[in-house]
């Protein structure tokens, strides 16, 4: 259908999936911002654009609501998988997707209603090397390095899972507040140590194999959940010896299960929901350039 979209969410982190070949407008930064606007557009945490790949079954471009492009999104990949299944573009339960953050493998889990209500995603390998984020600090690994934000002296662990993350832990039993996220998130995202900006997780261990995180996403702001953020925080927690894998990662939107192997290869499993399918109205399309 011309100018159609599919909307889904993973634990409250919502995306629109589209096929650019069926759109009468280009996915420019300005158009993306209009579509994702929750008051003036359809509203979402980003756009998933179907593409082609010579290396995988499908290609995927991921756009943040500010119009910038993301390398990888765990929740986005599960939504993209459900979109492909729901629109009958994929028949098999196992397939590959090529993202800017690397090649991933996806396994669909189809429920009694015939819906792909959850998915397992091989998210690639975590690395703590500064050049992978990138980060301007000179160090072999970014483990508990000092950083200052909002007048506070903090320690961060930098990790890339195909996209960059800054994880800040508190001791078990201490809580982060949403007010702290809203204060620290924007400043850390744009900190001079991270020339391409960064995703932020405020994390705390809550058990021998579980952590709780608050999430500030680069280009999106506060989100209720994030697959790549969960992978980053889980791998950082294991690397620092705070928990053992597999790791249960809890966020305001819900829980994801992250397996971290000895090489820091990451596997994420979690639910995904379809919200709506529709088409952009002619009058809205006239506002896009």
PADO-407333 format. One record per residue: residue in one letter; x, z, y of N, C-alpha, C, O in turn. Coordinates in steps of 0.2 Angstrom, whole numbers, plus 5000, padded with zeros to 4 digits. Layout:
// PADO-407333
 residu n.east n.up n.north ca.east ca.up ca.north c.east c.up c.north o.east o.up o.north
      A      X    Z       Y       X     Z        Y      X    Z       Y      X    Z       Y
...
This chain:
// PADO-407333
 residu n.east n.up n.north ca.east ca.up ca.north c.east c.up c.north o.east o.up o.north
      X   5004 5000    4994    5000  5000     5000   5004 5000    5006   5009 5004    5007
      X   5003 4996    5011    5007  4995     5017   5007 5002    5021   5001 5005    5022
      X   5013 5004    5024    5013  5010     5028   5010 5016    5025   5007 5020    5028
      X   5012 5017    5019    5009  5023     5015   5015 5028    5015   5021 5027    5015
      X   5013 5034    5013    5017  5040     5012   5015 5044    5007   5009 5044    5005
      X   5019 5048    5004    5018  5053     4999   5021 5060    5002   5027 5060    5004
      X   5017 5065    5002    5019  5071     5005   5019 5077    4999   5015 5077    4995
      X   5025 5080    4998    5026  5085     4993   5030 5091    4996   5033 5091    5001
      X   5030 5096    4992    5034  5102     4994   5037 5105    4988   5034 5105    4983
      X   5043 5108    4989    5046  5113     4984   5047 5119    4987   5051 5121    4991
      X   5043 5124    4985    5043  5131     4988   5042 5131    4995   5045 5135    4999
      X   5038 5127    4998    5036  5127     5005   5041 5123    5009   5040 5122    5015
      X   5046 5120    5006    5051  5115     5010   5048 5108    5009   5048 5105    5003
      X   5045 5105    5014    5041  5099     5013   5044 5093    5015   5048 5093    5020
      X   5043 5087    5012    5046  5081     5014   5040 5075    5013   5036 5076    5009
      X   5041 5070    5017    5037  5064     5016   5042 5059    5012   5048 5058    5014
      X   5039 5056    5007    5043  5051     5003   5040 5044    5005   5033 5043    5005
      X   5044 5039    5007    5041  5032     5009   5046 5027    5006   5052 5028    5004
      X   5043 5021    5005    5047  5015     5004   5048 5011    5010   5043 5008    5012
      X   5054 5011    5013    5055  5007     5019   5053 5000    5019   5051 4997    5024
      X   5053 4997    5013    5051  4990     5012   5044 4989    5014   5041 4984    5015
      X   5040 4994    5013    5032  4994     5014   5030 4997    5021   5024 4997    5023
      X   5035 4998    5025    5034  5001     5032   5034 4995    5037   5039 4991    5037
      X   5030 4995    5042    5030  4990     5048   5035 4993    5053   5035 4989    5058
      X   5038 4999    5053    5043  5001     5058   5049 5003    5054   5049 5005    5048
      X   5054 5004    5058    5061  5006     5056   5061 5014    5056   5058 5017    5060
      X   5065 5016    5052    5067  5023     5052   5072 5025    5056   5078 5027    5054
      X   5071 5024    5063    5076  5026     5068   5075 5033    5069   5070 5036    5068
      X   5080 5036    5072    5080  5044     5074   5074 5045    5078   5071 5051    5077
      X   5072 5041    5083    5066  5043     5087   5059 5042    5083   5055 5047    5084
      X   5059 5037    5079    5053  5037     5074   5053 5043    5069   5047 5045    5068
      X   5058 5044    5067    5058  5050     5062   5056 5056    5065   5052 5060    5062
      X   5058 5058    5071    5056  5064     5075   5049 5064    5076   5046 5069    5075
      X   5046 5058    5078    5039  5058     5079   5035 5059    5073   5030 5063    5073
      X   5037 5056    5067    5033  5057     5061   5034 5064    5058   5029 5066    5056
      X   5039 5067    5059    5040  5074     5056   5037 5079    5061   5037 5085    5059
      X   5036 5077    5067    5033  5082     5072   5026 5085    5069   5022 5082    5067
      X   5026 5092    5069    5020  5095     5066   5014 5096    5070   5009 5097    5068
      X   5015 5094    5077    5010  5094     5081   5007 5087    5083   5001 5085    5084
      X   5012 5082    5083    5011  5075     5086   5011 5070    5080   5009 5064    5081
      X   5014 5072    5074    5015  5068     5069   5012 5070    5063   5007 5074    5063
      X   5014 5068    5057    5011  5071     5050   5014 5078    5049   5011 5082    5046
      X   5021 5079    5051    5024  5085     5050   5027 5086    5043   5024 5085    5038
      X   5034 5087    5044    5038  5088     5038   5045 5091    5039   5047 5091    5045
      X   5048 5093    5034    5055  5095     5035   5060 5089    5034   5066 5090    5034
      X   5057 5083    5033    5062  5078     5033   5058 5072    5029   5052 5072    5027
      X   5062 5066    5029    5059  5060     5026   5064 5058    5020   5070 5058    5021
      X   5061 5056    5014    5064  5054     5009   5063 5046    5008   5057 5044    5007
      X   5068 5042    5009    5067  5035     5009   5070 5032    5003   5076 5032    5001
      X   5066 5028    4999    5068  5025     4993   5072 5019    4995   5072 5016    4999
      X   5078 5019    4990    5082  5013     4991   5085 5011    4985   5082 5013    4979
      X   5089 5006    4985    5092  5003     4979   5099 5005    4978   5103 5007    4983
      X   5102 5005    4972    5109  5007     4971   5111 5003    4965   5108 5002    4960
      X   5118 5002    4965    5121  4998     4960   5124 5003    4955   5126 5001    4949
      X   5124 5010    4957    5127  5015     4952   5121 5019    4949   5123 5023    4944
      X   5115 5019    4951    5110  5023     4948   5103 5020    4948   5103 5014    4950
      X   5098 5023    4945    5092  5020     4944   5088 5019    4951   5085 5014    4952
      X   5090 5024    4955    5086  5023     4962   5092 5026    4967   5096 5030    4966
      X   5091 5023    4973    5094  5025     4979   5090 5030    4983   5084 5029    4983
      X   5093 5034    4987    5089  5039     4991   5093 5040    4998   5099 5042    4998
      X   5089 5039    5003    5092  5042     5010   5087 5047    5012   5081 5047    5012
      X   5091 5053    5015    5087  5059     5016   5088 5060    5024   5094 5060    5026
      X   5082 5060    5028    5083  5061     5035   5080 5068    5037   5075 5070    5035
      X   5084 5071    5041    5081  5078     5044   5076 5076    5049   5076 5071    5052
      X   5072 5081    5051    5067  5080     5056   5069 5079    5063   5066 5077    5068
      X   5076 5080    5064    5079  5079     5071   5081 5071    5071   5084 5069    5076
      X   5081 5068    5066    5083  5061     5065   5089 5060    5062   5091 5054    5061
      X   5093 5065    5061    5100  5064     5058   5099 5063    5051   5093 5064    5048
      X   5104 5062    5047    5104  5060     5040   5108 5066    5036   5113 5068    5038
      X   5104 5068    5031    5107  5073     5026   5110 5070    5020   5108 5064    5018
      X   5116 5073    5017    5119  5070     5011   5115 5072    5005   5114 5067    5001
      X   5112 5078    5005    5109  5079     4998   5103 5085    5000   5104 5089    5005
      X   5098 5085    4996    5093  5090     4996   5090 5092    4990   5087 5087    4986
      X   5091 5098    4987    5088  5100     4981   5081 5099    4980   5078 5096    4976
      X   5077 5102    4985    5070  5102     4985   5068 5095    4986   5063 5092    4983
      X   5071 5091    4991    5070  5084     4992   5070 5080    4986   5066 5075    4985
      X   5075 5081    4982    5076  5077     4975   5071 5079    4971   5068 5074    4967
      X   5068 5085    4970    5063  5086     4966   5056 5083    4968   5052 5080    4964
      X   5055 5083    4975    5049  5080     4978   5050 5072    4977   5045 5069    4975
      X   5056 5069    4978    5057  5062     4976   5056 5060    4969   5053 5055    4968
      X   5058 5065    4965    5056  5063     4957   5049 5063    4956   5046 5059    4952
      X   5045 5068    4959    5038  5068     4958   5035 5062    4961   5030 5059    4958
      X   5037 5060    4967    5034  5054     4970   5035 5048    4966   5031 5044    4965
      X   5041 5047    4963    5042  5041     4958   5038 5042    4952   5035 5036    4950
      X   5037 5047    4950    5033  5048     4944   5025 5047    4946   5022 5044    4942
      X   5023 5050    4951    5016  5050     4953   5014 5042    4955   5008 5040    4954
      X   5019 5039    4958    5017  5032     4960   5019 5027    4955   5019 5021    4956
      X   5021 5029    4949    5023  5025     4943   5028 5021    4944   5029 5015    4941
      X   5033 5023    4948    5039  5019     4949   5044 5021    4944   5049 5017    4943
      X   5043 5026    4940    5048  5028     4935   5043 5030    4929   5038 5034    4930
      X   5045 5028    4923    5041  5030     4917   5045 5035    4912   5042 5039    4909
      X   5052 5035    4913    5056  5039     4909   5056 5046    4912   5056 5047    4918
      X   5058 5051    4908    5059  5058     4911   5066 5059    4913   5067 5064    4917
      X   5070 5055    4911    5077  5056     4913   5080 5050    4917   5079 5045    4914
      X   5082 5051    4923    5085  5046     4927   5090 5048    4932   5091 5054    4933
      X   5093 5043    4936    5098  5045     4940   5096 5043    4947   5093 5038    4948
      X   5099 5047    4952    5098  5045     4959   5104 5045    4963   5108 5050    4962
      X   5105 5040    4967    5112  5040     4971   5110 5042    4978   5106 5039    4982
      X   5113 5047    4980    5113  5050     4987   5119 5050    4991   5125 5048    4988
      X   5119 5051    4997    5125  5051     5001   5130 5057    4999   5136 5056    5000
      X   5127 5062    4996    5131  5067     4993   5133 5067    4986   5136 5072    4983
      X   5132 5061    4983    5134  5060     4976   5128 5058    4972   5123 5058    4974
      X   5130 5056    4966    5126  5054     4960   5123 5060    4957   5126 5065    4955
      X   5116 5060    4956    5113  5066     4953   5109 5064    4947   5106 5058    4947
      X   5108 5068    4942    5104  5066     4936   5098 5071    4937   5098 5077    4938
      X   5092 5068    4935    5086  5072     4935   5082 5072    4929   5081 5066    4926
      X   5079 5077    4927    5075  5078     4921   5068 5080    4923   5067 5086    4926
      X   5063 5076    4922    5056  5078     4924   5053 5083    4919   5054 5082    4913
      X   5049 5088    4921    5045  5092     4916   5037 5091    4918   5035 5093    4923
      X   5034 5087    4913    5027  5085     4914   5022 5090    4911   5023 5092    4905
      X   5018 5092    4915    5013  5098     4913   5007 5095    4909   5007 5089    4908
      X   5002 5099    4907    4996  5097     4903   4992 5092    4907   4988 5089    4904
      X   4992 5092    4914    4988  5088     4918   4992 5081    4919   4989 5076    4922
      X   4998 5080    4916    5001  5074     4917   5005 5073    4923   5008 5068    4925
      X   5006 5079    4927    5010  5079     4933   5017 5082    4932   5018 5086    4928
      X   5022 5079    4935    5029  5081     4935   5029 5088    4940   5031 5087    4945
      X   5027 5093    4937    5026  5099     4941   5033 5103    4942   5033 5108    4946
      X   5038 5101    4938    5044  5104     4939   5050 5099    4937   5048 5094    4934
      X   5056 5101    4939    5061  5096     4938   5068 5100    4937   5069 5105    4941
      X   5072 5097    4933    5079  5100     4933   5084 5095    4936   5084 5089    4934
      X   5088 5097    4940    5093  5092     4944   5100 5094    4943   5102 5100    4944
      X   5104 5090    4940    5111  5091     4940   5114 5090    4947   5114 5084    4949
      X   5116 5095    4951    5117  5094     4958   5125 5093    4959   5127 5093    4965
      X   5129 5092    4954    5136  5091     4956   5140 5097    4956   5138 5102    4954
      X   5146 5097    4958    5151  5102     4958   5152 5105    4965   5153 5102    4970
      X   5152 5112    4965    5153  5115     4971   5161 5116    4973   5165 5116    4968
      X   5163 5115    4979    5170  5116     4981   5170 5120    4987   5166 5120    4991
      X   5175 5124    4987    5176  5128     4993   5182 5126    4998   5185 5130    5002
      X   5184 5120    4997    5190  5117     5000   5187 5115    5008   5182 5112    5008
      X   5191 5117    5013    5189  5115     5020   5187 5108    5021   5183 5107    5025
      X   5191 5104    5018    5190  5096     5020   5184 5094    5017   5181 5089    5020
      X   5181 5097    5012    5175  5095     5009   5169 5096    5014   5164 5093    5013
      X   5169 5101    5019    5163  5102     5023   5162 5097    5028   5156 5095    5029
      X   5166 5096    5033    5173  5099     5034   5173 5105    5038   5168 5107    5042
      X   5179 5109    5038    5180  5115     5042   5187 5114    5044   5191 5112    5041
      X   5188 5116    5051    5194  5116     5054   5199 5121    5052   5205 5121    5054
      X   5197 5126    5048    5202  5132     5046   5207 5129    5041   5205 5125    5037
      X   5213 5131    5042    5218  5130     5037   5218 5135    5031   5221 5140    5032
      X   5216 5133    5026    5216  5137     5020   5214 5133    5014   5211 5128    5014
      X   5217 5136    5008    5215  5132     5002   5208 5133    5000   5205 5128    4998
      X   5205 5138    5001    5198  5139     5000   5195 5144    5005   5198 5148    5008
      X   5189 5142    5007    5185  5146     5012   5181 5152    5009   5175 5152    5009
      X   5185 5157    5007    5182  5163     5004   5183 5169    5009   5188 5171    5010
      X   5177 5171    5011    5177  5177     5015   5182 5176    5021   5186 5181    5023
      X   5181 5171    5025    5185  5170     5031   5181 5172    5037   5175 5172    5038
      X   5185 5175    5042    5181  5178     5048   5178 5172    5053   5181 5167    5053
      X   5173 5174    5056    5169  5170     5060   5165 5174    5065   5163 5179    5063
      X   5165 5172    5071    5161  5176     5076   5155 5172    5079   5155 5166    5080
      X   5149 5175    5079    5143  5172     5081   5138 5177    5084   5138 5183    5081
      X   5135 5176    5089    5130  5181     5092   5133 5187    5093   5130 5193    5093
      X   5140 5187    5095    5143  5193     5097   5145 5197    5091   5148 5203    5092
      X   5145 5195    5085    5146  5199     5079   5152 5196    5075   5153 5190    5075
      X   5156 5200    5073    5162  5198     5068   5160 5198    5061   5158 5203    5058
      X   5159 5192    5058    5157  5191     5051   5162 5188    5047   5167 5185    5049
      X   5160 5188    5040    5164  5184     5035   5160 5179    5032   5154 5181    5030
      X   5162 5173    5031    5159  5168     5028   5162 5165    5023   5169 5165    5022
      X   5159 5162    5018    5161  5158     5013   5159 5151    5013   5153 5150    5014
      X   5163 5146    5014    5161  5139     5015   5161 5135    5009   5166 5136    5005
      X   5156 5132    5007    5155  5128     5001   5152 5122    5002   5147 5121    5006
      X   5154 5116    4999    5151  5110     4999   5148 5109    4992   5151 5109    4987
      X   5141 5107    4992    5138  5104     4986   5136 5097    4986   5131 5095    4984
      X   5140 5094    4990    5138  5087     4992   5136 5087    5000   5136 5082    5003
      X   5134 5093    5002    5133  5094     5009   5135 5101    5011   5136 5105    5006
      X   5137 5102    5017    5141  5108     5019   5137 5114    5020   5131 5114    5023
      X   5139 5120    5018    5136  5127     5019   5140 5132    5021   5146 5132    5019
      X   5138 5137    5025    5141  5143     5027   5137 5149    5025   5131 5150    5027
      X   5140 5152    5020    5136  5158     5017   5139 5165    5019   5145 5166    5019
      X   5135 5169    5021    5137  5175     5024   5133 5181    5020   5127 5181    5020
      X   5137 5185    5017    5134  5190     5012   5134 5197    5016   5138 5199    5020
      X   5129 5201    5014    5128  5208     5015   5129 5212    5009   5127 5209    5003
      X   5131 5218    5009    5131  5222     5003   5124 5223    5000   5119 5223    5003
      X   5124 5224    4993    5118  5225     4990   5114 5231    4993   5117 5236    4994
      X   5108 5230    4994    5104  5235     4997   5103 5235    5004   5098 5238    5007
      X   5107 5230    5007    5106  5229     5014   5102 5223    5015   5103 5218    5012
      X   5097 5222    5020    5093  5217     5021   5095 5213    5027   5097 5216    5032
      X   5094 5206    5027    5094  5202     5033   5087 5201    5035   5082 5201    5032
      X   5086 5201    5042    5080  5200     5045   5079 5193    5047   5084 5189    5049
      X   5073 5191    5048    5071  5184     5051   5074 5184    5058   5076 5178    5060
      X   5074 5189    5062    5076  5189     5069   5084 5187    5069   5086 5184    5073
      X   5087 5190    5064    5094  5189     5063   5096 5182    5062   5100 5178    5064
      X   5092 5179    5057    5092  5172     5055   5091 5167    5062   5095 5163    5063
      X   5086 5169    5065    5085  5165     5071   5090 5165    5077   5091 5161    5081
      X   5094 5171    5077    5099  5172     5081   5105 5169    5079   5109 5165    5083
      X   5107 5170    5073    5114  5167     5070   5113 5160    5068   5118 5156    5069
      X   5108 5158    5065    5107  5151     5063   5109 5146    5067   5114 5142    5066
      X   5106 5145    5073    5108  5140     5078   5115 5140    5080   5119 5134    5080
      X   5118 5146    5081    5125  5146     5083   5130 5144    5078   5135 5141    5079
      X   5128 5147    5072    5133  5145     5066   5132 5137    5064   5137 5134    5063
      X   5126 5135    5065    5125  5128     5063   5130 5123    5068   5133 5118    5065
      X   5131 5125    5074    5134  5121     5079   5141 5124    5080   5144 5123    5086
      X   5144 5129    5076    5150  5132     5077   5156 5127    5077   5156 5122    5074
      X   5161 5128    5082    5166  5124     5083   5171 5123    5076   5174 5118    5075
      X   5170 5128    5071    5174  5127     5065   5171 5121    5061   5174 5119    5056
      X   5165 5119    5062    5161  5114     5058   5160 5108    5062   5154 5108    5065
      X   5164 5103    5063    5163  5097     5067   5157 5093    5066   5155 5089    5070
      X   5155 5094    5059    5149  5090     5058   5142 5094    5057   5138 5092    5054
      X   5143 5100    5060    5137  5105     5059   5137 5107    5052   5140 5105    5047
      X   5133 5112    5051    5133  5115     5044   5126 5119    5043   5122 5121    5047
      X   5124 5119    5036    5119  5123     5034   5121 5131    5033   5127 5132    5032
      X   5116 5135    5034    5118  5142     5035   5113 5146    5030   5107 5145    5030
      X   5116 5151    5026    5112  5155     5022   5115 5162    5023   5121 5164    5023
      X   5110 5167    5025    5111  5174     5025   5109 5177    5018   5103 5177    5017
      X   5114 5180    5015    5113  5181     5008   5114 5189    5006   5118 5192    5009
      X   5111 5191    5001    5112  5198     4998   5111 5198    4991   5106 5196    4989
      X   5116 5201    4987    5114  5202     4980   5109 5207    4979   5109 5212    4982
      X   5104 5206    4974    5099  5210     4973   5099 5212    4965   5094 5216    4963
      X   5104 5210    4962    5104  5212     4955   5110 5208    4952   5114 5205    4955
      X   5112 5210    4945    5118  5207     4942   5118 5199    4942   5123 5196    4941
      X   5112 5196    4942    5111  5189     4941   5106 5186    4946   5103 5181    4945
      X   5106 5190    4952    5101  5187     4957   5103 5189    4964   5106 5194    4965
      X   5101 5184    4969    5102  5185     4976   5096 5183    4980   5092 5180    4977
      X   5096 5186    4986    5090  5184     4990   5094 5180    4997   5099 5183    4999
      X   5091 5175    4999    5093  5171     5005   5088 5170    5010   5082 5169    5008
      X   5090 5170    5016    5087  5167     5022   5091 5160    5024   5097 5160    5023
      X   5087 5155    5026    5090  5148     5026   5089 5145    5033   5083 5145    5036
      X   5094 5143    5036    5094  5139     5042   5097 5132    5040   5103 5132    5039
      X   5093 5127    5041    5096  5120     5038   5098 5116    5044   5095 5116    5050
      X   5104 5113    5044    5106  5108     5049   5101 5103    5050   5099 5099    5046
      X   5099 5102    5056    5094  5097     5058   5087 5099    5057   5083 5095    5059
      X   5086 5105    5054    5079  5106     5053   5077 5113    5055   5071 5115    5057
      X   5082 5118    5055    5081  5125     5057   5079 5129    5051   5081 5128    5046
      X   5075 5134    5053    5072  5139     5048   5068 5135    5042   5063 5131    5044
      X   5070 5136    5036    5065  5133     5031   5064 5139    5026   5068 5144    5025
      X   5058 5138    5022    5056  5143     5017   5060 5143    5011   5061 5148    5007
      X   5063 5137    5009    5067  5137     5003   5072 5131    5004   5070 5126    5008
      X   5077 5130    5000    5081  5124     5000   5085 5124    4993   5088 5129    4992
      X   5085 5119    4990    5088  5118     4984   5096 5118    4984   5099 5122    4981
      X   5098 5114    4989    5106  5114     4990   5108 5121    4993   5114 5123    4991
      X   5104 5124    4997    5106  5131     5000   5107 5136    4994   5111 5140    4994
      X   5102 5135    4989    5102  5140     4984   5108 5139    4979   5111 5143    4977
      X   5110 5132    4978    5115  5131     4974   5122 5133    4978   5126 5136    4974
      X   5122 5132    4984    5128  5134     4988   5129 5142    4988   5134 5145    4986
      X   5123 5146    4989    5124  5153     4989   5125 5156    4982   5129 5160    4981
      X   5122 5153    4977    5123  5155     4970   5131 5154    4968   5134 5158    4965
      X   5134 5148    4970    5140  5147     4968   5145 5151    4972   5150 5153    4969
      X   5144 5153    4978    5148  5157     4982   5147 5164    4979   5153 5168    4979
      X   5141 5166    4977    5141  5173     4974   5145 5174    4968   5148 5179    4967
      X   5144 5169    4964    5148  5169     4957   5156 5169    4959   5160 5173    4956
      X   5158 5165    4964    5165  5164     4965   5168 5171    4968   5174 5172    4967
      X   5164 5174    4972    5166  5181     4975   5165 5187    4970   5167 5192    4971
      X   5162 5185    4964    5161  5190     4959   5156 5195    4960   5155 5201    4958
      X   5151 5193    4965    5145  5197     4966   5140 5197    4961   5136 5202    4960
      X   5139 5191    4958    5134  5191     4952   5137 5186    4947   5143 5183    4948
      X   5134 5186    4941    5136  5182     4936   5130 5176    4935   5124 5178    4936
      X   5132 5171    4932    5127  5165     4931   5124 5166    4924   5126 5170    4920
      X   5118 5163    4923    5114  5159     4928   5111 5163    4934   5110 5169    4932
      X   5110 5161    4940    5108  5165     4945   5101 5163    4947   5099 5157    4948
      X   5097 5168    4948    5091  5168     4951   5091 5169    4959   5093 5174    4961
      X   5089 5163    4962    5090  5163     4970   5083 5164    4972   5078 5160    4971
      X   5081 5169    4976    5075  5171     4979   5075 5169    4986   5080 5171    4990
      X   5070 5166    4989    5070  5164     4996   5063 5166    4998   5058 5167    4994
      X   5061 5166    5005    5054  5167     5007   5049 5163    5003   5043 5165    5002
      X   5051 5156    5002    5046  5152     4999   5045 5153    4991   5040 5150    4988
      X   5050 5156    4988    5050  5157     4981   5056 5157    4978   5061 5158    4981
      X   5057 5155    4971    5063  5156     4967   5065 5150    4964   5061 5146    4961
      X   5072 5149    4964    5075  5144     4960   5080 5147    4955   5083 5152    4956
      X   5081 5143    4950    5086  5145     4945   5092 5140    4945   5091 5134    4944
      X   5098 5143    4946    5104  5139     4947   5109 5141    4941   5111 5147    4941
      X   5111 5137    4937    5116  5138     4932   5123 5136    4936   5123 5130    4938
      X   5127 5140    4935    5134  5139     4938   5139 5139    4932   5140 5145    4930
      X   5142 5134    4930    5146  5134     4924   5154 5136    4926   5155 5137    4932
      X   5158 5136    4922    5165  5138     4923   5169 5133    4928   5173 5136    4931
      X   5166 5127    4929    5169  5123     4933   5166 5122    4940   5167 5118    4944
      X   5161 5126    4941    5156  5126     4946   5152 5120    4947   5150 5118    4952
      X   5150 5117    4941    5145  5112     4941   5138 5115    4941   5138 5121    4938
      X   5134 5113    4945    5128  5116     4946   5121 5112    4943   5121 5106    4944
      X   5117 5116    4940    5111  5114     4938   5105 5118    4941   5105 5124    4940
      X   5100 5114    4944    5095  5118     4948   5088 5116    4944   5087 5110    4942
      X   5084 5121    4943    5077  5120     4940   5072 5123    4945   5073 5129    4946
      X   5067 5120    4946    5062  5123     4950   5055 5119    4951   5055 5113    4949
      X   5050 5122    4954    5044  5118     4954   5043 5113    4960   5047 5113    4964
      X   5038 5109    4959    5037  5104     4965   5030 5102    4965   5027 5102    4959
      X   5027 5102    4971    5020  5101     4971   5018 5094    4976   5022 5093    4980
      X   5013 5091    4974    5011  5085     4978   5006 5088    4983   5001 5092    4980
      X   5006 5086    4989    5001  5088     4994   4996 5083    4996   4990 5084    4996
      X   4999 5077    4997    4994  5072     5000   4997 5065    4999   5003 5064    4999
      X   4993 5060    4999    4995  5053     5000   4991 5050    5005   4985 5051    5005
      X   4994 5045    5009    4990  5042     5014   4993 5037    5017   4999 5034    5015
      X   4990 5034    5023    4994  5029     5027   4994 5031    5034   4989 5034    5036
      X   4999 5028    5037    4999  5029     5045   4994 5025    5048   4993 5019    5046
      X   4990 5028    5053    4985  5025     5056   4988 5019    5061   4993 5020    5063
      X   4984 5014    5062    4986  5009     5067   4988 5011    5074   4993 5009    5077
      X   4984 5016    5076    4985  5019     5083   4992 5023    5083   4996 5023    5088
      X   4993 5027    5077    5000  5030     5077   5005 5025    5076   5011 5026    5079
      X   5004 5020    5073    5010  5015     5072   5012 5012    5078   5017 5010    5079
      X   5007 5011    5083    5008  5008     5089   5013 5012    5094   5016 5010    5098
      X   5013 5019    5092    5018  5023     5096   5025 5023    5093   5029 5026    5097
      X   5026 5020    5088    5033  5019     5085   5036 5013    5087   5033 5008    5088
      X   5043 5014    5088    5047  5008     5090   5052 5006    5085   5055 5001    5086
